[in-house]
């Protein structure tokens, strides 16, 4: 049997078990209500009034355990290097939602309804395995930052150069995070939602970076770009600093750097960029006036994109930047939650037909999801509205459509 045939056979077996779980969940809903709202009453008087209701509950619990035990066994049996991305099961997300209600009702925890999945989640989504690996890579990135006493929330380069090798990540992550790349363990519906939202946020940020570059080109082509004043993004070096520096001459024109501009003495005042390079003031101004935004020496960006935007676009840019900062801060809290292992997951025990489903107060994840959804929408709309306003400004400035 080929690897593909083996995966197909495993999928059919698990799909049949999932159909059986669906039937049992429908029976439980008929007994205790659509969201199992009568769960407590049914448990309290089941022996007297309902006869076999307790048995129905136990049967469902045992079938759930057997399903996840079989799922873990199936994942372990797939040959390494088979080129698979996981086993995709139709209806698994529906089961995850129902089981979450069942567990919280059974444990007596206040049930808080979660939103419908706005992103693709679960084993029916071909990208969900990649989502878990990506979040695991984030965990390892943060772990390395902490070990090296580095800033956890840098302004630039956050989550840069992620290691996406699941074997490496499983070997090097702490035990609380290994489940992310152990595909025999499966997250609950709630955890799936959180992982999918985190992944979406990263995609949205990358989309903004690409859009920012496109908008910069559009602004430049339509002569809408504002030339920033060098005083806004440079400083004047102290005399002692200038004397101690290797930059005694302007790298652009060759004049000596001195207290004032003097063509006869070939001197001009010095100014320093944020990247700590020193140039002649008039030369750097000419460099900027000709459309350059990077340092003549190291090519680092010298000023924020905001300084080049037409006035109509600035409020949208400020909303975008503040929203991204809020998302970064929120995601740090989420990362810490995941690092502590505070998520609901399915994992099998050594004892037959037993499955561990960690239960805790669901409010942190629910709160995170609400905030993430709100910030996502705000960021997406601000990006779109900013592009629209710039295009309108371009049409007003160039009614004939000429650049």
C-alpha positions in Angstrom: 0.0 0.0 0.0 1.4 3.4 -1.0 1.6 6.3 1.5 -1.3 8.1 -0.3 -3.5 5.0 -0.1 -2.6 4.6 3.6 -3.6 8.2 4.4 -6.8 7.8 2.4 -7.7 4.6 4.4 -6.9 6.4 7.7 -9.0 9.3 6.7 -12.0 7.1 5.8 -11.8 5.3 9.1 -11.6 8.6 11.1 -14.4 10.2 9.0 -16.7 7.2 9.9 -16.0 7.7 13.6 -16.7 11.4 13.2 -20.1 10.6 11.6 -20.9 8.4 14.6 -19.9 11.3 17.0 -22.3 13.6 15.1 -25.2 11.2 15.6 -24.5 10.9 19.3 -24.2 14.7 19.7 -27.6 15.0 18.0 -29.1 12.5 20.5 -27.6 14.6 23.4 -29.0 17.8 22.0 -32.4 16.1 21.8 -32.1 15.2 25.5 -30.4 18.4 27.0 -31.2 21.1 24.5 -29.3 22.6 21.5 -26.6 24.1 23.6 -27.1 21.5 26.3 -28.6 24.2 28.5 -30.6 21.5 30.5 -27.4 19.5 31.2 -27.5 19.9 35.0 -31.2 19.1 35.3 -30.8 16.0 33.2 -27.9 14.8 35.3 -29.7 15.4 38.5 -32.9 13.4 37.7 -31.7 11.2 34.8 -31.9 7.9 36.8 -35.4 8.6 37.9 -36.9 10.1 34.7 -34.7 9.4 31.8 -33.4 5.9 32.6 -30.4 5.6 30.3 -29.4 9.3 29.9 -26.3 8.9 32.1 -25.3 6.0 29.9 -25.7 8.2 26.8 -23.3 10.7 28.3 -20.7 8.1 29.2 -21.0 6.6 25.7 -20.4 9.9 24.1 -17.3 10.6 26.4 -15.9 7.1 25.5 -16.4 7.6 21.8 -14.7 11.0 22.0 -11.7 9.4 23.7 -11.6 6.6 21.2 -11.7 9.0 18.3 -8.7 11.0 19.6 -6.8 7.9 20.4 -7.4 6.7 16.9 -6.5 10.1 15.5 -3.1 10.0 17.4 -2.5 6.5 16.2 -3.2 7.4 12.6 -0.9 10.4 12.7 1.9 8.2 14.2 1.4 5.6 11.5 1.9 7.9 8.6 5.5 7.3 7.2 7.8 10.2 7.7 8.6 12.0 4.4 5.3 11.0 2.9 4.8 14.5 1.8 1.5 14.9 3.7 0.2 18.0 5.4 -2.1 16.2 7.8 -5.4 14.3 7.8 -8.3 16.5 6.8 -11.7 15.6 8.2 -15.0 17.1 7.1 -17.1 18.2 10.1 -14.3 18.2 12.7 -14.7 21.9 13.4 -18.4 21.2 14.1 -17.5 18.4 16.6 -14.9 20.6 18.3 -17.6 23.3 18.9 -20.1 20.8 20.3 -17.5 19.1 22.6 -16.4 22.4 24.0 -20.0 23.0 25.1 -20.3 19.5 26.5 -17.1 19.7 28.6 -18.0 23.1 30.1 -21.5 22.0 30.9 -20.2 18.8 32.5 -17.5 20.6 34.5 -20.0 23.2 35.7 -18.1 26.1 34.0 -20.1 29.0 32.7 -20.5 28.5 29.0 -19.4 31.4 26.9 -20.4 31.1 23.3 -17.5 31.6 20.9 -17.9 33.2 17.4 -18.1 31.1 14.2 -14.6 30.6 12.8 -13.8 33.5 10.5 -10.6 31.9 9.4 -10.0 28.3 8.2 -9.3 26.1 11.2 -9.0 22.5 12.1 -8.1 19.4 10.2 -10.4 20.3 7.3 -8.1 23.2 6.5 -5.0 22.5 4.5 -3.2 25.4 6.1 -3.8 24.6 9.7 -0.7 22.4 10.1 1.4 25.4 8.8 -0.4 27.7 11.3 0.7 25.5 14.2 4.3 25.3 13.0 4.3 29.1 12.5 3.1 29.7 16.1 5.6 27.2 17.4 8.4 29.1 15.5 7.2 32.3 17.2 7.5 30.5 20.6 11.1 29.5 19.8 12.0 33.0 18.6 10.7 34.5 21.9 12.5 31.8 23.9 15.8 32.7 22.2 15.2 36.4 22.8 14.6 35.7 26.5 17.7 33.5 26.8 19.8 36.3 25.3 18.2 39.0 27.4 16.9 40.8 24.3 13.9 43.0 24.0 10.8 40.9 23.6 8.9 43.6 21.5 11.4 45.2 19.2 10.2 48.1 17.0 11.5 46.4 13.9 12.4 42.8 12.9 9.8 41.2 15.1 9.5 37.4 14.3 12.2 37.8 11.6 13.9 34.6 10.3 11.6 32.1 11.9 12.8 28.5 12.1 9.9 26.5 10.6 11.4 23.0 11.0 8.9 21.0 13.1 11.4 18.4 14.2 13.9 21.0 15.4 11.1 23.0 17.1 9.8 19.8 18.9 13.3 19.1 20.2 14.0 22.7 21.4 10.7 24.0 22.7 9.7 23.7 26.4 7.3 21.0 27.2 4.5 23.5 27.6 4.7 24.3 23.8 5.7 20.9 22.3 2.0 20.2 21.5 2.1 22.8 18.8 4.3 20.5 16.6 3.1 17.2 18.0 0.3 16.5 15.6 -1.0 13.5 17.6 -2.2 16.2 20.0 -5.1 18.4 18.8 -6.2 21.8 20.0 -9.8 22.5 21.1 -12.0 24.7 19.0 -11.2 27.7 21.2 -7.4 27.1 20.8 -7.8 26.6 17.0 -9.5 30.0 16.8 -6.7 31.7 18.7 -4.0 30.1 16.5 -5.8 31.0 13.3 -6.2 34.6 14.4 -2.5 34.9 15.3 -1.5 33.6 11.9 -4.0 36.0 10.2 -2.5 38.9 12.0 1.0 38.1 10.8 -0.4 37.8 7.2 -2.1 41.2 7.6 1.1 42.8 8.8 3.0 41.5 5.8 0.2 42.8 3.5 0.6 46.2 5.1 4.3 46.2 4.5 3.8 45.4 0.8 1.0 47.9 0.6 3.1 50.6 2.1 5.7 50.1 -0.6 3.0 50.3 -3.3 1.6 53.5 -1.8 5.0 55.1 -1.6 5.5 54.4 -5.3 2.1 55.8 -6.1 2.7 58.9 -4.1 6.0 59.5 -5.8 4.7 58.8 -9.3 1.8 61.3 -8.9 4.0 64.0 -7.3 2.2 63.9 -4.0 5.2 63.2 -1.9 6.2 65.7 0.8 9.9 66.5 1.1 10.6 66.4 4.8 12.8 69.0 6.5 16.1 67.5 7.6 15.7 69.1 11.0 12.9 66.7 11.8 15.0 63.6 11.5 18.6 64.7 12.2 20.5 66.3 15.0 23.5 68.6 15.3 26.6 66.7 16.6 28.5 68.4 19.5 31.9 69.8 18.7 33.6 67.1 20.9 31.7 64.4 19.1 32.7 65.8 15.7 36.3 66.0 16.7 36.3 62.4 17.9 34.5 61.1 14.8 36.1 59.6 11.8 33.7 61.8 9.7 35.9 64.9 9.4 34.8 65.4 5.7 31.4 65.3 4.1 31.2 62.0 2.2 29.0 63.7 -0.5 31.0 66.8 -1.4 34.3 66.4 0.4 34.1 69.7 2.3 35.5 69.9 5.8 32.8 69.7 8.5 32.9 72.9 10.4 30.7 75.4 12.3 29.4 77.2 9.2 29.2 77.0 5.4 32.2 78.7 3.8 32.9 78.0 0.1 36.4 79.5 0.3 37.4 77.4 3.2 35.4 74.5 1.9 33.5 73.9 5.1 29.9 73.3 5.9 27.8 72.6 9.1 27.5 69.0 10.1 24.3 67.1 10.9 23.9 63.5 12.1 21.3 60.9 11.0 19.6 58.4 13.3 22.0 55.8 12.0 24.9 57.9 13.5 26.4 59.0 10.2 27.5 62.6 9.8 27.2 64.7 6.6 27.3 68.3 5.5 23.9 69.9 6.1 23.4 71.4 2.6 24.5 68.2 0.9 22.1 66.0 2.9 19.3 68.4 2.1 20.1 68.2 -1.6 20.2 64.4 -1.3 16.7 64.4 0.2 15.3 66.9 -2.3 16.2 64.6 -5.2 13.9 61.9 -3.8 16.3 59.8 -1.6 15.1 58.6 1.7 18.0 56.4 2.8 21.3 57.2 4.3 24.0 57.9 1.6 26.5 55.8 3.6 24.6 52.7 4.9 21.3 52.9 3.0 19.2 52.7 6.2 15.9 54.5 6.1 16.4 58.0 7.6 12.8 58.9 8.3 9.3 57.5 8.8 7.1 56.9 5.8 4.6 59.2 7.4 6.8 62.3 6.7 6.4 61.8 2.9 2.6 61.4 2.9 0.2 64.0 1.7 -1.7 65.6 4.6 -5.0 63.8 3.8 -3.3 60.4 4.4 -1.6 61.1 7.7 -4.5 60.4 10.0 -5.0 56.9 8.4 -1.3 56.2 8.8 -1.4 57.1 12.5 -4.4 54.8 13.0 -2.5 52.0 11.2 0.6 52.4 13.3 -1.2 52.7 16.6 -3.3 49.6 15.7 -0.2 47.6 14.8 1.4 48.6 18.1 -1.8 47.4 20.0 -1.7 44.1 18.0 1.9 43.6 18.9 1.3 44.2 22.5 -1.8 41.9 22.5 0.1 39.2 20.7 2.9 39.3 23.3 0.2 38.5 26.0 -1.1 35.7 23.8 2.4 34.3 23.3 2.9 34.3 27.1 -0.5 32.4 27.4 0.6 29.8 24.9 4.1 29.5 26.5 2.5 28.7 29.9 0.5 25.9 28.2 -2.8 27.6 29.0 -4.7 26.2 26.1 -7.3 23.4 25.7 -5.9 20.4 23.9 -6.7 16.7 23.3 -4.1 14.2 24.3 -4.3 10.5 25.1 -3.3 8.8 28.4 -1.8 5.4 28.8 -5.1 4.0 30.2 -7.4 2.8 27.4 -10.2 5.1 26.2 -9.0 8.1 28.2 -8.4 11.5 26.8 -7.1 14.6 28.6 -9.0 17.8 27.8 -7.6 20.7 29.9 -10.3 23.0 31.1 -9.8 26.4 32.6 -11.5 29.7 32.7 -12.1 30.5 29.0 -12.3 34.3 29.4 -8.7 35.1 28.5 -8.9 33.5 25.1 -12.4 34.9 24.5 -11.2 38.4 25.4 -8.2 38.0 23.2 -10.3 36.9 20.3 -12.7 39.8 20.6 -9.8 42.3 20.8 -8.0 40.7 17.8 -11.1 40.7 15.7 -11.7 44.4 16.4 -8.1 45.4 15.7 -8.0 43.3 12.6 -11.0 45.1 11.2 -9.7 48.5 12.2 -6.3 47.8 10.5 -7.9 46.4 7.3 -10.3 49.3 6.9 -7.6 51.9 7.7 -5.3 50.5 5.0 -8.0 50.4 2.4 -9.3 53.9 3.3 -5.8 55.4 3.2 -5.2 54.0 -0.3 -8.6 55.4 -1.4 -7.9 58.9 0.0 -4.5 59.0 -1.7 -6.0 58.0 -5.1 -8.7 60.7 -4.7 -5.9 63.3 -3.9 -4.0 62.2 -7.0 -7.1 62.6 -9.2 -7.7 66.1 -7.8 -4.0 67.1 -8.4 -3.9 65.5 -11.9 -7.5 65.7 -13.3 -6.2 64.6 -16.7 -4.6 61.5 -15.3 -1.1 62.6 -16.1 1.6 61.9 -13.6 
